[in-house]
Amino acid sequence: QVQLVESGGGLVQVGGSLRLSCAASGRTFSSRAMGWFRQVPGKEREFVAGINWSGGSTLYTESVKGRFTISRDNAKNLVYLQMNSLKPEDTAIYYCAAAWAVLRTTTSYDYWGHGTQVTVSS
């Protein structure tokens, strides 16, 4: 099993940057693909970024390409989401999740953190 805990969320101004971290516990972390999702009230959870087990392959939703970067440090059991040029529409609760393949669907992920709030103000 895998336990995930997100951190690094907070309040940031438009155009600012924020780095989210996901700390994982469990012996299978290094074999897992990891993803970041986000959700706002009244809307479905949305795929943001994914990374394969080695970090050699990444996937992003179109709205964050060029602004967000997902990375991982398997030695530290950490996954990051570097968010630059933040926009108000990036405001959401961000969730870290683990899967066996990098895909865009929530059903592909079998472990989830409890989320961290990101608020972008103008």
WOHURA-V641175 format. One record per residue. PHI is phi in degrees with one decimal (999 if undefined). Layout:
<<PHI> <PHI>>
This chain:
<<999> <-130.2> <-112.4> <-126.1> <-133.5> <-89.2> <-155.7> <101.5> <-71.6> <164.5> <-101.2> <-141.4> <-81.3> <-53.4> <88.7> <-82.1> <-128.8> <-154.3> <-120.3> <-93.3> <-124.6> <-127.9> <-95.1> <-114.8> <-122.7> <130.9> <-75.0> <-97.0> <-55.2> <-66.1> <-97.2> <-98.9> <-78.7> <-127.7> <-141.7> <-116.3> <-124.9> <-142.0> <-149.5> <-117.0> <-56.1> <83.6> <-124.6> <-74.8> <-66.2> <-115.7> <-67.9> <-114.5> <-157.7> <-141.6> <-146.2> <-78.5> <-61.0> <-93.3> <88.1> <-82.9> <-136.8> <-130.5> <-143.2> <-133.2> <-75.4> <-57.9> <-68.4> <-114.7> <-59.0> <86.6> <-114.1> <-108.0> <-136.1> <-98.9> <-150.6> <-147.5> <-129.9> <-65.8> <-64.6> <-106.3> <55.3> <-128.6> <-124.4> <-121.3> <-131.9> <-85.4> <-117.4> <-117.7> <49.3> <-65.8> <-120.8> <-55.9> <-70.6> <-82.3> <-61.0> <-178.9> <-89.4> <-103.1> <-118.1> <-98.5> <-146.1> <-118.3> <-145.4> <-101.5> <-155.1> <-83.0> <-137.5> <-92.0> <-91.3> <-63.5> <-68.8> <-79.4> <-109.6> <-108.1> <-133.4> <-135.9> <-83.0> <-94.8> <96.3> <-138.1> <-81.0> <-120.2> <-124.5> <-110.8> <-108.8> <-106.9>>
